[in-house]
Amino acid sequence: MSLYFILIIIAINITYVALFTIRVILVIKGQRFLASVLSMLEVFVYLIGLSIVLDNLNKPINVVAYCLGWGMGVYVGSKFEEYLALGHLIVQAVIDSQEVEILPKLRERGYGVTSWVADGKDGKRLVVQVLTKRSCERELVQFIHHLSPHAFVISYEPKNFKGGFLIKKLKID
């Protein structure tokens, strides 16, 4: 059994688990057709890798390589999904109520902004809520912190949304 064979087992499993990870995320994001197409490739890779390992179970290093490839595949799949940044986020910032200049500056950049006054521990606060593509999250959060360095910022994924300012711009149904 050569190192080359072990590396093939690892590479096949990295590929399989990365595809598996992306497929699950696509299903969660409602991309059922793309997920089903991807699953055909996923199961093909899985069957090849599993058959190689099962045909060579007499060498424990093959099982170790399979497990190593699995773990690495989870990491690679999650990094690839992070790179794709599918979907949208709500970015919500809680800022000092005096920092109202943040609203037009966000709107100048094309963001739809909803805001309201809230009561915080230290008095009146302004809550600013922005819907954005996941791929724009880092840039938006940095911009908010540039305008309001002490802002409390959270982001979360909305499950469903309909209507609103950015529907055509974001190409949302």
C-alpha positions as CSV (number, residue, x, y, z in Angstrom):
1,M,0.0,0.0,0.0
2,S,1.6,3.2,-1.1
3,L,1.4,6.7,0.2
4,Y,-0.2,7.6,-3.1
5,F,-3.2,5.2,-2.4
6,I,-3.6,6.7,1.1
7,L,-3.6,10.3,-0.4
8,I,-6.3,9.2,-2.9
9,I,-8.5,7.9,-0.1
10,I,-8.1,11.2,1.8
11,A,-8.7,13.3,-1.3
12,I,-11.8,11.4,-2.2
13,N,-13.2,11.8,1.3
14,I,-12.4,15.5,1.4
15,T,-14.3,15.9,-1.8
16,Y,-17.2,13.8,-0.7
17,V,-17.7,15.5,2.7
18,A,-17.2,19.0,1.2
19,L,-19.9,18.3,-1.3
20,F,-22.1,16.8,1.4
21,T,-21.7,20.0,3.5
22,I,-22.5,22.3,0.6
23,R,-25.5,20.2,-0.3
24,V,-27.0,20.4,3.2
25,I,-26.5,24.2,3.3
26,L,-28.1,24.5,-0.2
27,V,-31.1,22.5,1.1
28,I,-31.3,24.8,4.2
29,K,-31.2,27.9,2.0
30,G,-34.0,26.5,-0.2
31,Q,-31.9,25.7,-3.3
32,R,-33.4,22.2,-3.6
33,F,-32.8,21.7,-7.3
34,L,-29.1,22.6,-7.1
35,A,-28.8,20.5,-4.0
36,S,-30.3,17.5,-5.8
37,V,-27.9,17.8,-8.7
38,L,-25.0,18.2,-6.4
39,S,-26.1,15.1,-4.5
40,M,-25.6,12.9,-7.6
41,L,-22.0,13.9,-7.8
42,E,-21.7,13.5,-4.0
43,V,-23.0,10.0,-3.9
44,F,-20.7,9.0,-6.9
45,V,-17.6,10.2,-5.1
46,Y,-18.9,8.5,-1.9
47,L,-19.3,5.1,-3.5
48,I,-15.9,5.2,-5.1
49,G,-14.2,6.1,-1.8
50,L,-16.1,3.7,0.3
51,S,-15.5,0.8,-2.2
52,I,-11.8,1.5,-2.1
53,V,-11.7,1.4,1.7
54,L,-14.0,-1.6,2.0
55,D,-11.9,-3.6,-0.6
56,N,-8.8,-2.8,1.6
57,L,-10.0,-3.2,5.1
58,N,-7.1,-5.4,6.0
59,K,-4.9,-2.3,6.3
60,P,-6.0,-0.1,9.2
61,I,-4.1,2.9,7.7
62,N,-6.9,3.0,5.1
63,V,-9.6,3.5,7.7
64,V,-7.4,6.2,9.4
65,A,-7.0,7.9,6.0
66,Y,-10.8,7.7,5.5
67,C,-11.4,9.3,8.9
68,L,-8.8,12.0,8.3
69,G,-10.3,12.8,4.9
70,W,-13.7,13.0,6.5
71,G,-12.6,15.6,9.1
72,M,-10.7,17.6,6.6
73,G,-13.7,17.5,4.3
74,V,-15.9,19.1,7.0
75,Y,-13.4,21.9,7.3
76,V,-13.0,22.4,3.5
77,G,-16.8,22.3,2.9
78,S,-17.4,24.9,5.6
79,K,-14.7,27.2,4.3
80,F,-16.1,26.8,0.7
81,E,-19.6,27.7,1.9
82,E,-18.2,30.7,3.8
83,Y,-16.5,31.8,0.5
84,L,-19.8,31.4,-1.4
85,A,-21.7,33.4,1.3
86,L,-25.1,32.3,0.1
87,G,-28.2,34.1,1.3
88,H,-28.9,37.2,3.2
89,L,-28.4,38.6,6.7
90,I,-30.0,41.2,8.9
91,V,-27.3,43.4,10.4
92,Q,-28.6,45.3,13.5
93,A,-26.7,48.0,15.2
94,V,-27.6,49.7,18.5
95,I,-26.0,53.1,18.6
96,D,-26.2,56.3,20.5
97,S,-29.5,58.1,19.6
98,Q,-27.4,61.3,18.7
99,E,-25.7,59.4,15.8
100,V,-28.5,59.9,13.4
101,E,-26.1,60.8,10.6
102,I,-25.4,57.1,10.1
103,L,-28.8,56.6,8.5
104,P,-28.3,58.8,5.4
105,K,-24.7,57.5,5.0
106,L,-26.0,53.9,4.9
107,R,-28.7,54.9,2.5
108,E,-26.2,56.7,0.2
109,R,-24.4,53.3,-0.1
110,G,-27.7,51.8,-1.3
111,Y,-28.7,50.0,1.9
112,G,-32.3,49.9,2.9
113,V,-32.4,51.0,6.5
114,T,-35.1,50.8,9.2
115,S,-34.5,52.4,12.5
116,W,-36.3,53.1,15.7
117,V,-35.6,54.6,19.1
118,A,-35.1,52.2,22.0
119,D,-34.4,52.5,25.7
120,G,-30.9,51.3,26.8
121,K,-29.2,51.1,30.2
122,D,-27.6,54.5,29.6
123,G,-30.6,56.2,28.0
124,K,-32.1,56.5,24.5
125,R,-30.5,54.4,21.8
126,L,-31.1,54.1,18.0
127,V,-31.6,50.7,16.6
128,V,-30.6,50.4,12.9
129,Q,-31.5,47.4,10.9
130,V,-30.2,46.6,7.4
131,L,-30.9,43.6,5.1
132,T,-27.8,42.7,3.1
133,K,-26.2,39.8,1.2
134,R,-24.0,37.6,3.3
135,S,-21.1,38.5,1.0
136,C,-21.4,42.1,2.1
137,E,-21.6,41.6,5.9
138,R,-18.0,42.3,6.7
139,E,-17.9,45.5,4.7
140,L,-21.2,46.7,6.2
141,V,-20.1,46.0,9.8
142,Q,-16.8,47.8,9.2
143,F,-18.7,50.8,7.8
144,I,-21.0,50.9,10.8
145,H,-18.1,50.7,13.2
146,H,-16.3,53.4,11.2
147,L,-19.3,55.7,11.7
148,S,-20.1,54.6,15.2
149,P,-17.1,53.0,16.9
150,H,-19.1,52.0,20.0
151,A,-22.0,50.4,18.2
152,F,-23.3,47.1,19.4
153,V,-23.7,45.1,16.2
154,I,-25.3,41.7,15.6
155,S,-26.2,39.8,12.5
156,Y,-28.5,36.9,11.9
157,E,-30.1,35.1,9.0
158,P,-33.8,35.7,8.3
159,K,-35.8,32.6,7.5
160,N,-38.4,34.4,5.4
161,F,-38.9,37.9,4.1
162,K,-41.1,39.6,1.6
163,G,-41.6,43.1,0.4
164,G,-39.5,46.1,1.5
165,F,-37.1,48.6,-0.1
166,L,-34.4,46.3,-1.4
167,I,-36.5,43.5,-3.0
168,K,-35.7,44.4,-6.6
169,K,-32.1,45.4,-5.8
170,L,-31.4,42.2,-4.0
171,K,-33.4,40.1,-6.5
172,I,-35.5,38.6,-3.8
173,D,-38.8,37.0,-4.5
